[in-house]
Amino acid sequence: MANDNNLTITDIAEALNISKTTVSRAISGKGRIGSETRKKVLDYIEENNYVPNPMAKGLAQSRTYNICWIVPANSAAEELPFFQRCMMGIVETASSFNYDILISLVYEDNIKQLERIISNKKVDGAILGRTLVDDPVAAFLKESKIPFVVIGSTDIRNVIQIDNDHIKACKELASILVMKGVRKIAIIGGDSNYVVNRTRLDGFLQGLKEQGVKPDEKLIYLENDDPRNVERAVDDALRNKAECIVCMDDGICVSTLTKLKRENIEVPNDIKVASLYNSAVLENNQPAITTLSYDPKELGSVAGKTLFDMIEGKKVEERILLGYEVLLKSSTQ
């Protein structure tokens, strides 16, 4: 029977004259079984190149060998590369643990698909790709008592969080701009219900204050996900003689640059521009844009590894902050 790819637990039990339950216990490492019997089963498995069927193994260990990747269904087109890169890190990590991924799309007011996945016990854990200020998904996952981690930050207590150090990164960029002599800075941001937007704004304002610059409230523009709103914010910033426009993400930065180009306003000669998030959509812009750069794939990898440690019952850190890089380019020279 050596090298038989179709070898089953029944075959092993018959060959060793033991029960299928004993074989399952030897494979899973759980349940009462003598050390000699376990060794006999494992030796037989090794000699015959037996690979446990994932479904059978899952049943033996009360596991599905699936995890859920939860992403917002209403993501803008420029946000998709972030979630794709995160998912690459999650998939690679999951593969190393012999796990597969189920994707759940959620709306702020509709998480029924996720509720169905969890209630039907289709996954052993979940990773939430974006956090909101009052987050119904994180609250539901915590109530369900399933192992889960969030990519981002949350005020919900006892939730495992994997995030970049946005506060430190934004403080550093603010300090650099001030040291370059910039004082009058406009900040254009999106939906303030996204925790990441609030965090970036908080970090940037902290950086200004630490450098002795009082933020101008009239130059802080939030809730500007629509390009037309961004353009109106740019118009107002120009009327108020802003020296630099800081965009809170790459999509807002693209809309800002489009508006400035249409108005024949040169960057950085007429006004400086920076973005608190870098992506491929900004790579080919001329002049090159000063940005904060993060690694979404690393976020996914660390989130995946942390989740699998939780599934295995290991102790994990409640909050892990990953690094960043300040990319100083000609747009702020």
Buried (B, 14 or more C-beta within 10 A) or exposed (E): EEEEEEBBBEBBBEBBEBEBEBBBBBBBEEEEBEEEBBEBBBEBBEEBEBEBEBEEBBEBBEBBBBBBBBBBEEBEEBBEBBBEBBBBBBBEBBEEBEBEBBEBBBEBEEBEBBBEBBEEEBBBBBBBBBBBEEBBBBBBBBEEEBBBBBBBBBEBEEBBBBBBBBBBBBBBBBBBBBEBEBBEBBBBBBBEBBBBBBBBBBBBBBBBEEBEBEBBEEBBBBEBBEBEBBBBBBEBBBEEEBBBBBBBBBBBBBBBBBBBEEEEBEBBEEBBBBBBBBBEBBEEBEBBBBBBBBBBBBBBBBBBBBBBBBBEEEEBEEEBBBEBEBBBBBBBE
